[in-house]
Amino acid sequence: MSKLVIVESPSKAKTIERYLGGDYKVVSSKGHIRDLATTGKGGLGIDIENDFKPEYVDNKDKKDVIEDLGKKIKKASEVLLATDPDREGEAIAWHLATRFDLDLNKANRVVFNEITKPVVSEAINQPKKVDMMMVSSQETRRMLDRIIGFKLSTLLKNKIKSKSAGRVQSVALKLIVDREEEIRQFVPEEYWSVLAQFNEQGIPFEATLNKIAGKKVVTKTKKGLPDEKSALKVQQECRNNPFTVAEIKEDVTESRPKLPYTTSTLQQDAANKLYFSSKQTMRVAQKLYEGVEIASGLTGLITYMRTDSVRMSNVFLAQGREYINETYGKEYAGYYHGKTDKNAQDAHEAIRPTSIYNTPKAVKEYLSGEEYKLYKMIYCRSLAAMMKPAKYNSLNVALENGIYSFAASGKTLIFDGYLKAYGEYEDKDDSLLPTLTSGQSLTALDVQAKQHFTEGPKRYTEARLVKTMEENGIGRPSTYASIIDTILERGYVTQEKSSEGSKVKVFVPTEQGVLTSKKLDEFFSSIINTQYTADMESQLDEIAEGHLDHLVALRKFYGDFMPLMENAYEHMEKLAPEKTGEKCPQCGGDLVYRQGRYGKFIACSNYPDCKYNAKLPKEAPQETGELCPECGSPLVKRVNFRGQSFVGCSAFPKCHYIKSDNSAPRRYVRGKKNAAKS
């Protein structure tokens, strides 16, 4: 009888089975097979009074999967649990073992950080026991999220008609709402700069006023000159007088390569450089990790994509050094000094290629466009991290004109170093200065006075929000994509185009999002805040490391939380439904707008005595000015049955084209849950 290996993903199962050969059968649980019940007091599935004892039930949509797993487990000579190498994966392994009566005292847990034949084969031969401390940490997280999510969501639905609230999503929403308030309250301040423009030896350059009579114009408390009058005075006095080169400072500076990607930095860079959403980034990375059919066969191209470690294995570093020597020359090979943050979970490596010889060029033909873009960025970042710094010749020049001092600076690249591999992802900031000598006299082509205004706080892009959550210890990198997805899905925020660029989108809170955040801030500020959430993450880490009993954390939280709930139920004002301005045709009561499962509708305010309801009048589709790439008809903005807007072809149902978020055409077939790319 063959040995049975259980993983989470079907595509991952296919890759691993090919590596292990005929003695093994690899199957997928397709994620979690069990979850907390929705029965018992409050529908929590947790017996609070009996030491927070959880009750787990099989997921209804996994009935066939569970039945099939049960049959295969009975036939297998040995069962190995090879779920993902993180807390959630450990919890899934525990659920599988518990559900199918596998011996938890037996070494039947297999962990690998990359899906390549050598690593998988080695891991299979070195099984260990399920880590019950990690399981306890994940179980505690799940119970915390269930208690807060169920209780807060019920409260908010009842009081202000908000769809949900959560331990981490509500803190992310608060960041966005608070930022919007900062922007609203910001008052811009005027300031002026004075710029002198030159052209020497055919090289144009610019110098900026930085001192008047030895005193700095720009300091921590001021951006420049206070008003137009003072700027014009400098302009007039400098325009007709020559400038003198007072000081020249020349130095060689270095720019070190960035560390390889963690989950957070990958999401940030994918948003900033590739314009991927966090959800899109994680979906594509998952595919690259689980395996792609390339020339050498089905291969996992990157290491595990949920990590906050920057460590890379010695084997990969040696491989990388050899590749750099062969490809670029020994002068480019550096020494990697990646140091993982003390708060990071260093169980596995940074996100890197599984083989340095799987170059982007070599695998491009096997990847989709988005897979290639993300893989190339991961590959180049990992390669660059092992290379020498780039070197620049930096030049700083001080020009004097009477009591006024101007500064010009520039730098030129003298050794490209890691930029040889990563240059396309770095901002180009070279600025050339002519050869100048101390005491040299220069005549300005022009001296300009320019008006400026201080800039207020910027709205959050996905990259900025992810960075802020990471800096504040909110959630874990693996949860950022789902957090963002949730607040968008709930209608608490929207994404709008930013003035920073046509492809850049920023988060803007909706009225319901602002109301939800303000009510949570009013009644739950001691729990729904960055510090409390970060402290809770630290406690979960302590539980995983065996330094804290999970019951201590749960009891402390529950003791803090429940008095706040009781106070909110008593004192939070219930929001009256918005009136339509019309009367009910059945009983004469006021008609109001209500929010249902499938969006907004009209109902009688006397419900349940009067059950009259009606659909909202349909708005005529609005043309976007674009044409359908499939049939040439105008594209229009529509609203689906869930109240979500989308852009589709006006010729529907003859043409099923729908424009997706990344502008790739998608075709939806009536009756099918998922869309396939056309």
C-alpha positions in Angstrom: 0.0 0.0 0.0 1.3 3.5 -0.9 2.2 6.2 1.6 -0.3 9.1 1.6 0.9 12.7 1.7 -1.8 15.4 2.3 -1.2 18.9 1.2 -3.5 21.9 0.9 -3.5 22.8 -2.8 -4.3 20.5 -5.7 -1.6 22.0 -7.9 0.9 21.6 -5.1 -0.1 18.0 -4.8 0.5 17.4 -8.5 4.0 18.9 -8.3 5.0 16.9 -5.2 3.7 13.6 -6.4 5.9 13.9 -9.5 8.9 14.3 -7.3 8.2 11.4 -4.9 7.4 8.7 -7.4 5.2 5.6 -7.3 5.5 4.8 -3.6 3.6 7.9 -2.6 0.1 9.2 -3.3 -0.3 13.0 -2.8 -3.8 14.4 -2.3 -5.2 17.8 -1.4 -7.4 18.8 1.5 -8.2 22.0 -0.5 -7.5 24.1 2.6 -9.3 23.8 5.9 -11.7 20.9 6.4 -13.0 22.1 9.8 -13.9 25.3 11.5 -15.6 26.6 14.6 -19.3 25.7 14.8 -21.9 28.4 14.7 -24.0 26.9 17.5 -24.0 27.3 21.2 -24.3 30.5 23.2 -24.1 33.5 20.8 -23.3 31.2 17.9 -19.6 31.4 18.7 -18.8 27.7 18.7 -16.8 28.4 21.9 -17.8 27.4 25.4 -16.6 30.5 27.2 -17.6 29.2 30.6 -15.7 25.9 30.1 -12.2 27.4 29.6 -13.0 28.6 26.1 -13.5 25.1 24.8 -13.9 25.2 21.0 -16.4 23.0 19.1 -15.3 22.2 15.6 -17.5 20.9 12.7 -16.7 19.7 9.2 -17.0 22.4 6.6 -20.2 21.8 4.6 -18.6 22.4 1.2 -15.8 19.9 2.0 -18.1 16.9 2.5 -16.9 15.1 -0.7 -13.2 16.0 0.1 -13.5 14.6 3.6 -15.1 11.4 2.5 -12.5 10.9 -0.2 -9.6 11.6 2.3 -11.1 9.1 4.8 -11.1 6.3 2.2 -7.5 7.0 1.1 -6.3 7.3 4.7 -7.7 3.8 5.5 -5.9 2.3 2.6 -2.6 4.0 3.2 0.4 2.3 4.9 1.5 5.7 6.3 0.0 9.2 6.3 2.2 12.3 6.2 0.8 15.8 6.7 2.6 18.3 4.4 0.5 21.5 4.8 2.1 24.9 4.5 5.0 25.8 6.8 3.2 28.4 9.0 0.8 28.5 11.9 -2.2 28.1 9.7 -0.7 25.2 8.0 0.2 23.6 11.3 -3.4 24.1 12.4 -4.7 22.4 9.3 -2.4 19.5 9.9 -3.7 19.2 13.4 -7.3 19.3 12.2 -6.6 16.5 9.7 -4.9 14.4 12.4 -7.8 15.0 14.8 -10.6 14.4 12.3 -9.1 11.2 11.0 -7.7 9.8 14.3 -4.1 10.0 13.3 -1.5 9.6 16.1 -0.3 13.1 17.2 2.6 11.4 19.1 3.9 10.1 15.9 6.3 12.0 13.6 3.9 12.5 10.7 4.3 16.2 9.9 6.4 17.2 6.9 7.6 20.8 6.3 9.4 22.3 3.3 10.0 25.9 2.4 10.3 25.3 -1.4 8.8 22.8 -3.7 11.8 21.4 -5.5 12.8 17.7 -5.7 15.8 17.8 -3.4 14.1 19.8 -0.7 10.8 17.8 -0.8 12.7 14.4 -0.8 14.8 15.5 2.2 11.7 16.7 4.1 9.8 13.5 3.5 12.7 11.5 5.1 12.7 13.8 8.2 9.2 14.0 9.5 8.5 15.6 12.9 5.5 15.8 15.3 2.8 18.4 14.8 3.8 21.5 16.7 1.1 21.9 19.3 2.3 25.3 20.5 1.9 26.7 17.0 -1.5 25.0 16.8 -2.5 26.6 20.1 -1.4 30.1 18.8 -3.5 29.7 15.6 -6.5 28.3 17.6 -6.3 31.3 19.9 -6.2 33.7 16.9 -9.2 32.0 15.4 -11.2 32.2 18.7 -10.3 35.9 19.2 -11.4 36.7 15.7 -14.6 34.7 16.1 -15.5 36.4 19.4 -14.7 39.9 18.2 -16.1 39.4 14.7 -19.4 37.8 15.8 -20.2 40.1 18.7 -19.1 43.4 17.1 -20.7 42.5 13.8 -24.0 41.7 15.5 -23.9 44.9 17.4 -23.1 47.1 14.4 -25.7 45.5 12.2 -28.3 46.1 14.8 -27.3 49.7 15.6 -25.9 51.3 12.4 -26.5 48.7 9.7 -22.8 48.0 9.1 -22.0 44.6 7.7 -19.1 43.5 9.9 -16.2 44.4 12.2 -13.1 42.5 13.1 -10.1 42.5 15.3 -7.6 43.6 12.6 -9.8 44.9 9.7 -11.3 47.6 12.0 -7.9 48.9 12.9 -7.0 49.0 9.2 -10.2 50.9 8.5 -9.4 53.3 11.4 -6.0 54.1 9.8 -7.8 55.1 6.6 -10.5 57.1 8.3 -8.0 58.9 10.6 -5.9 59.8 7.6 -8.9 61.3 5.8 -9.6 63.4 8.8 -6.0 64.6 8.9 -6.2 65.6 5.2 -9.5 67.4 5.9 -8.0 69.4 8.8 -4.7 70.2 7.1 -4.1 73.8 6.3 -1.4 74.4 3.6 1.3 76.9 4.3 2.8 79.1 1.7 6.6 79.2 1.1 8.9 80.4 -1.6 12.2 79.1 -3.1 14.7 80.9 -5.3 16.4 79.0 -8.1 19.5 80.1 -10.2 19.9 78.4 -13.6 23.2 78.0 -15.3 24.8 76.4 -18.4 28.5 75.7 -18.2 30.5 73.7 -20.7 27.2 72.8 -22.4 25.9 71.2 -19.1 22.7 72.8 -17.7 22.3 72.7 -13.9 20.3 74.5 -11.2 21.3 75.8 -7.7 18.8 76.5 -4.9 19.0 79.3 -2.3 19.9 77.7 1.1 21.5 80.4 3.2 21.1 84.2 3.8 24.0 85.8 5.7 25.0 82.4 6.9 21.6 81.4 8.2 19.8 78.4 6.7 16.6 79.1 4.7 15.3 75.6 5.1 15.1 74.2 8.6 13.0 71.7 10.5 10.4 74.4 11.2 10.4 76.2 7.8 10.4 75.0 4.2 11.8 78.2 2.6 11.2 81.9 2.4 7.9 83.0 4.0 6.5 85.2 1.2 6.7 86.5 -2.3 8.2 89.9 -1.2 11.3 88.3 0.4 11.7 85.9 -2.6 11.6 88.7 -5.1 14.1 90.7 -3.1 16.6 87.9 -3.4 15.8 87.4 -7.1 16.4 91.1 -7.9 19.6 91.3 -6.0 21.1 88.2 -7.5 19.9 88.6 -11.1 22.4 91.2 -12.2 25.4 90.1 -10.1 27.8 87.2 -10.8 28.0 84.0 -8.7 31.2 82.8 -7.2 32.1 79.1 -6.6 32.8 79.2 -2.9 33.3 75.5 -2.0 33.4 72.2 -3.8 33.0 68.9 -2.0 33.7 65.7 -3.9 33.2 62.2 -2.4 32.6 58.6 -3.4 29.4 57.3 -2.0 27.8 53.8 -2.0 24.2 52.6 -2.5 23.7 49.2 -1.0 21.4 46.6 -2.5 18.0 46.0 -0.8 17.4 42.8 1.2 15.4 40.0 -0.5 11.6 40.1 -0.3 9.4 39.4 2.7 5.7 39.1 2.2 5.2 42.8 3.2 8.0 44.2 1.0 6.9 42.1 -1.9 3.3 43.4 -1.7 4.6 47.0 -1.4 6.9 46.7 -4.4 4.3 44.8 -6.5 1.9 47.7 -5.8 4.4 50.5 -6.5 6.3 49.0 -9.5 3.8 46.5 -11.1 0.5 48.1 -9.9 -0.7 44.7 -8.5 -3.2 44.6 -5.7 -2.1 42.7 -2.6 -4.6 40.0 -3.4 -3.3 39.6 -6.9 0.3 39.5 -5.7 -0.4 36.7 -3.3 -2.4 34.7 -5.8 0.4 34.9 -8.4 3.1 34.2 -5.8 1.1 31.1 -4.6 1.2 29.7 -8.2 4.9 30.3 -8.5 5.5 28.6 -5.2 3.3 25.6 -5.9 4.7 24.8 -9.3 4.9 25.7 -13.0 5.6 23.4 -15.9 8.9 24.5 -17.4 11.5 22.8 -19.6 12.8 20.6 -16.7 9.3 19.6 -15.6 6.9 20.8 -13.0 8.9 23.0 -10.6 8.2 25.4 -7.7 9.9 28.6 -8.8 10.0 30.5 -5.5 10.3 29.7 -1.8 7.3 30.0 0.5 5.6 33.5 0.0 4.4 34.0 3.6 7.4 35.1 5.6 8.9 38.0 7.4 12.4 36.6 7.3 15.2 37.9 5.1 17.5 34.9 5.6 18.7 33.0 2.5 20.1 29.5 2.7 23.9 28.9 2.5 23.3 26.6 -0.5 21.5 29.3 -2.4 24.1 31.9 -1.5 26.9 29.7 -2.8 24.9 29.0 -6.0 24.3 32.8 -6.4 27.9 33.7 -5.9 29.0 31.2 -8.5 26.3 32.6 -11.0 27.4 36.2 -10.4 31.1 35.3 -11.0 30.2 33.5 -14.2 27.7 36.1 -15.5 29.0 39.5 -14.4 32.5 38.9 -13.2 34.1 38.5 -9.7 34.1 42.2 -9.2 30.3 42.1 -8.8 30.1 39.4 -6.2 29.4 40.7 -2.8 28.8 39.2 0.7 25.2 38.9 1.9 24.6 40.3 5.4 20.8 39.9 5.7 19.7 40.3 9.3 16.1 39.3 10.2 14.2 41.7 12.5 14.1 40.4 16.1 10.3 40.3 16.0 10.1 38.3 12.7 9.1 34.6 12.5 12.4 33.2 11.2 11.1 29.6 10.6 11.8 29.8 6.9 13.6 31.9 4.4 13.0 35.1 2.4 11.1 34.9 -0.8 13.7 34.0 -3.4 14.0 31.8 -6.5 14.4 28.1 -5.8 17.3 28.0 -8.4 19.4 30.9 -9.5 19.7 29.2 -12.9 15.9 29.5 -13.5 16.5 33.0 -15.0 13.5 35.1 -16.0 14.6 34.8 -19.6 14.7 31.0 -19.3 11.2 30.6 -17.9 9.4 33.5 -19.6 7.7 31.3 -22.2 6.1 29.1 -19.5 4.6 32.0 -17.5 1.7 34.3 -17.9 2.3 38.0 -18.1 1.7 38.7 -14.5 3.6 35.6 -13.3 6.6 36.6 -15.4 6.6 40.2 -14.0 6.4 39.1 -10.4 8.9 36.3 -10.8 11.4 38.6 -12.6 11.2 41.2 -9.8 11.7 38.5 -7.1 14.6 37.0 -9.0 16.4 40.3 -9.6 15.9 41.4 -6.0 17.4 38.2 -4.7 20.3 38.2 -7.1 21.0 41.9 -6.4 21.1 41.2 -2.6 24.2 39.1 -3.2 26.1 41.7 -5.3 28.4 44.6 -4.4 27.0 48.1 -3.7 26.8 50.7 -6.6 29.3 53.5 -6.3 28.8 57.2 -7.2 31.0 60.2 -7.5 29.0 62.8 -5.5 29.6 66.5 -5.9 28.2 69.3 -3.7 28.9 72.9 -4.8 28.3 76.1 -2.8 27.8 79.3 -5.0 27.8 82.8 -3.4 26.2 86.0 -4.5 26.7 88.7 -1.9 25.0 87.5 1.3 23.2 84.8 -0.5 24.4 81.2 -0.7 23.1 78.7 -3.2 23.7 74.9 -3.3 23.9 72.6 -6.3 24.5 68.8 -6.1 24.9 65.9 -8.4 26.2 62.5 -8.7 27.4 60.2 -11.4 27.6 56.4 -11.4 31.1 55.1 -11.4 30.4 51.4 -10.7 27.0 49.9 -11.2 27.3 47.0 -8.8 24.0 45.4 -7.9 22.2 47.8 -10.4 23.5 45.5 -13.1 20.8 43.1 -12.0 18.2 45.4 -10.4 18.7 48.7 -12.2 15.3 48.7 -13.9 13.6 48.7 -10.5 15.5 51.6 -9.1 14.7 55.3 -9.6 17.3 57.0 -11.8 18.6 60.1 -10.0 21.9 60.9 -11.7 22.4 64.6 -12.2 25.5 65.8 -14.0 27.5 68.9 -12.9 30.2 70.6 -15.0 33.8 70.7 -13.9 34.1 73.8 -11.7 37.0 75.4 -9.8 37.0 77.2 -6.4 36.7 81.0 -7.0 35.3 80.6 -10.5 32.8 83.3 -11.5 29.5 82.2 -13.1 26.7 84.2 -14.7 23.2 82.8 -14.2 21.0 82.4 -17.2 18.0 83.3 -15.0 17.1 83.6 -11.3 13.5 82.5 -10.5 11.3 83.0 -7.4 8.8 80.1 -7.1 5.7 79.8 -4.9 5.0 76.5 -3.1 2.6 75.2 -0.5 3.3 72.5 2.1 1.7 69.2 1.2 -0.7 67.5 3.6 -0.7 63.8 4.5 -1.2 61.5 1.6 -4.1 59.0 1.3 -3.1 55.4 1.7 -2.2 53.4 -1.4 -2.1 49.6 -0.9 1.7 49.8 -0.5 1.5 52.6 2.1 -1.2 50.8 4.0 0.7 47.5 4.1 3.9 49.3 5.2 2.0 51.1 8.0 0.4 47.9 9.2 3.7 46.1 9.2 5.4 49.0 11.1 2.7 49.0 13.7 2.6 45.3 14.1 -1.1 45.0 12.9 -1.9 41.5 11.8 0.7 39.4 10.0 2.0 39.8 6.4 0.0 36.8 5.3 -3.2 38.5 6.3 -2.8 41.9 4.7 -4.4 40.9 1.4 -7.5 39.5 3.1 -7.8 42.6 5.4 -7.8 44.9 2.4 -10.2 42.7 0.5 -12.6 42.7 3.4 -12.9 46.4 3.9 -13.4 46.9 0.2 -16.0 44.1 0.0 -17.9 45.5 3.0 -18.2 48.9 1.3 -16.2 50.7 4.0 -13.6 52.1 1.6 -13.3 52.6 -2.2 -10.2 52.9 -4.4 -9.9 56.0 -6.4 -7.3 57.3 -8.9 -4.6 59.4 -7.3 -2.9 62.6 -8.5 0.4 60.7 -8.0 -0.1 58.8 -11.3 -2.8 57.4 -13.6 -2.2 53.8 -12.3 -2.0 54.7 -8.6 -5.1 54.2 -6.6 -5.7 55.4 -3.0 -8.2 54.4 -0.3 -11.1 56.8 0.4 -13.5 55.9 3.2 -17.2 55.8 2.5 -19.8 57.4 4.7 -20.6 53.9 6.2 -16.9 53.3 6.7 -16.5 56.6 8.6 -19.6 55.9 10.7 -18.4 52.4 11.5 -14.9 53.6 12.5 -16.2 56.5 14.6 -18.7 54.3 16.5 -15.9 51.7 17.2 -13.6 54.5 18.3 -16.4 55.9 20.6 -17.1 52.6 22.3 -14.1 50.3 21.8 -11.1 52.6 21.6 -9.2 50.6 24.2 -9.3 47.5 22.0 -9.7 48.7 18.4 -6.4 50.5 18.2 -2.9 49.8 16.8 -1.2 49.3 20.1 -3.7 46.8 21.5 -3.7 44.9 18.2 0.1 44.8 18.1 0.3 43.6 21.7 -2.2 40.8 20.9 0.1 39.7 18.0 3.0 39.6 20.4 1.0 37.4 22.8 0.2 35.0 19.9 3.9 34.8 19.2 4.5 34.1 22.9 1.9 31.3 22.8 3.6 29.8 19.7 6.9 29.8 21.5 5.5 28.3 24.7 6.0 31.3 26.8 2.4 32.1 27.5 -0.7 30.0 28.2 -3.4 30.6 25.6 -6.1 30.7 28.4 -4.3 33.6 30.1 -4.5 35.6 26.9 -8.1 34.7 26.2 -9.3 35.4 29.7 -7.6 38.8 29.8 -9.1 39.8 26.4 -12.6 38.6 27.3 -12.4 40.5 30.6 -11.5 43.7 28.8 -14.0 43.2 25.9 -17.3 42.3 27.4 -17.8 45.4 29.6 -17.3 47.4 26.5 -19.9 45.4 24.6 -22.5 45.8 27.4 -21.9 49.5 27.5 -22.2 49.8 23.7 -25.5 47.9 23.6 -26.9 50.2 26.3 -25.6 53.5 25.0 -24.9 53.3 21.2 -27.7 55.1 19.4 -29.6 53.0 16.8 -29.5 54.6 13.4 -32.9 55.3 11.9 -33.3 54.1 8.3 -33.1 56.7 5.5 -36.6 57.7 4.2 -37.3 57.7 0.5 -39.8 60.6 0.8 -42.7 58.3 -0.4 -45.5 56.4 1.4 -46.2 52.7 1.5 -48.9 51.8 -1.1 -50.2 49.1 1.3 -50.4 50.7 4.7 -49.5 54.4 4.2 -46.3 54.2 6.3 -43.0 55.8 5.4 -40.9 53.9 2.8 -37.3 53.6 3.8 -34.1 52.3 2.2 -32.8 49.0 3.7 -29.7 47.0 3.1 -30.2 43.3 2.3 -28.1 40.3 1.3 -28.2 41.4 -2.3 -27.8 45.1 -1.8 -30.1 48.1 -1.2 -33.9 47.9 -1.5 -37.0 49.8 -0.5 -39.2 48.6 2.3 -42.0 49.8 4.6 -40.9 51.3 7.9 -43.8 49.4 9.6 -42.0 46.0 9.1 -42.8 43.4 10.3 -46.4 44.4 10.5 -46.2 45.5 6.9 -44.0 43.4 4.6 -44.1 45.6 1.5 -40.8 45.9 -0.3 -39.6 46.9 -3.8 -36.4 47.0 -5.8 -34.6 50.2 -6.4 -35.2 51.8 -9.8 -32.5 50.7 -12.2 -30.1 53.4 -13.4 -29.4 53.6 -17.1 -25.9 52.2 -17.9 -23.3 55.0 -18.4 -20.9 54.9 -21.3 -17.2 55.0 -20.3 -16.0 56.3 -23.7 -14.2 53.0 -24.4 -15.0 50.4 -26.9 -15.3 46.6 -26.3 -12.1 44.9 -27.5 -14.2 41.8 -28.5 -17.1 43.3 -30.6 -16.4 47.0 -30.8 -19.6 48.1 -29.0 -19.4 50.9 -26.3 -18.4 49.8 -22.8 -20.8 50.9 -20.0 -20.7 51.0 -16.3 -23.2 48.6 -14.7 -24.2 47.5 -11.2 -24.5 43.8 -10.4 -27.1 42.1 -8.1 -24.8 42.6 -5.1 -24.6 46.4 -5.7 -21.1 46.3 -7.0 -20.2 48.4 -10.1 -18.3 47.0 -13.0 -17.6 47.9 -16.7 -19.0 45.6 -19.3 -20.1 45.5 -22.9 -23.3 47.3 -23.8 -24.1 44.5 -26.3 -24.8 42.0 -23.4 -26.1 39.2 -23.6 -24.7 38.9 -27.2 -21.2 39.8 -25.9 -20.1 38.8 -22.3 -17.0 40.9 -22.1 -16.2 42.4 -18.7 -13.3 44.6 -17.9 -11.4 43.3 -14.9 -9.4 45.4 -12.4 -6.1 44.8 -14.4 -7.9 45.6 -17.7 -7.6 42.0 -18.9 -10.7 40.8 -20.8 -12.8 38.3 -19.0 -15.8 36.3 -20.2 -18.5 35.3 -17.8 -20.9 32.5 -18.7 -24.3 32.5 -17.2 -24.7 30.0 -14.4 -20.9 29.6 -13.8 -19.5 30.8 -10.5 -16.0 31.6 -11.8 -14.9 33.4 -14.9 -12.3 32.2 -17.3 -10.0 34.5 -19.2 -10.9 34.6 -22.8 
